Amino acid sequence: MRTKEYTTIKELSGPLMLVDKVSDVAYQELVEIELANGERRRGRVLEVSSEAALVQLFERASELGIKGVQVKFLGRGIELGVSGDILGRAFDGWGRPRDGGREIIPERRLDIGGDPINPEARDYPVEFIQTGISAIDGLNTLSRGQKLPIFSGAGLPHVQLAAQITRQARVLRKEEEFGVVFAAMGITYEEANFFLSDFEASGAIERTTLFLNLADDPVIERIATPRMALTCAEYLAFEKGMHILVILIDMTNYAEALRELSAARREVPGRRGYPGYLYTDLATNYERAGRIKEEEGSITLIPILTMPDDDKTHPFYLPEDHEPCGPFSVFVSALEAPSWWGSAALPGAFYTLPFSFSRFPYFWIYSSLTLLSSERDIILRSLQPQSSVSSISLF
C-alpha cells in the first residue's frame, strides 16, 4: 500500500488543514499527522486538486502548528476490521474498543463507505421481525430489509425505547441467526453507561455490537459512526448469513455534525444552515439496508430522530424528507394522562396505539400509516371509551 509524506502545510484553520504541492492523493483518503513532539493525529481528505489537498482533522486542532508537522497520506480510506468476534463488543465511533477488551483480530478490513445494493438485486422485504412493541408489531409490522424511522422529541423516552427494542427484537425461526448492531451518536456518558449496563444485565449484549459516539468526541467521528455500524451489519448479514437489525440513535446529532462540518468548509448553506446535500448523505446510509436475492442475510434499519422544540416543520424531520426509509414511520409523543387506554383517530385518518413503560405511563407511540375511512370506522366502533378525548395531536 502506497504512502506519501509531506511537510508543505500552507494553512491551518480550525479543523481544516491545507497541504500544498501534493500529487496522487484521493478523495476521502486517510491521513496521519505527526507533530514535532511525536504525537500522531488522524484526518481525511475532503477536497483535492492537482496541487493541493484539504484535510479534515479527526482530533482536536489545539497545539497544532505548521512548522515541524509531517502529513502522511496512507493510500486508503477509513476501514473497519471485522470478524465473528465483533458480536458482544462495544466500540467507539472509529471502531476502537470502548468496553476495555482487546482489539479483535480481523478476518477482513472493510471500507466504511460500503457498496450500494444494485436495485435489480434487491429482494422484497418479507418475514416478520418481532420488536415487542405493540404499536409496531400490531399495526406497523417490521419486515426484514425494511427501514422504519422513529420520530421523537427532547425529554421523551426514545433512549429507553431503543434499549427495549434491542432487548426484545427477535426472528421467529429459532434456527435462523439474528443480531443487533446498535449505533449511538452524540450521547452522554450517562446514556452510554445505561446502554452497556442494560444490555449486559439482560444478556442482549451477546448478540449485539455497539458503536458509541459521545457528545465530547470529535464531530467527524459522529459522521463515521453510522457507517461503521452499517459496515459491520453488511459483514454479518451478507457474509455470515445473519439477519441484522441496525438501530441508529440519534440521527439529529448526525445532521448537526454535517452542518458543523459544512460551516467549517465555508460551503453555501441550505435551509437553516444545513448543507444542500443533507438528504443525499442520509440516503448513503439508509440505502445500505435491505435484502439481496439469493443471499440468506438481511439488514433492517431503525433510525431514531429527535425534534428540537417538537418542530415538525424542521427541514431534517419532515417525513417526506425520509422517503428512503419508506412510507411508514412512528412518532413518539407525550400527552396528558388519558382516562382510557385504546386507539383513537387523529386528523388526517392517522391511527394510534398507547405506548407505556412502567416509569413512563403517559407516553404514546403514533404510527403514521394512513387508514382508509372504512378501516378507521371499524376501529372506532370496536372501542368503548369511558370518556372522550377532546383533542389529540401529533406534537
Order of alpha helices (4+ residues) and beta strands (2+ residues): beta-beta-beta-beta-beta-beta-beta-beta-beta-beta-beta-beta-alpha-beta-beta-alpha-beta-beta-alpha-beta-alpha-beta-alpha-alpha-beta-beta-beta-beta-beta-beta-alpha
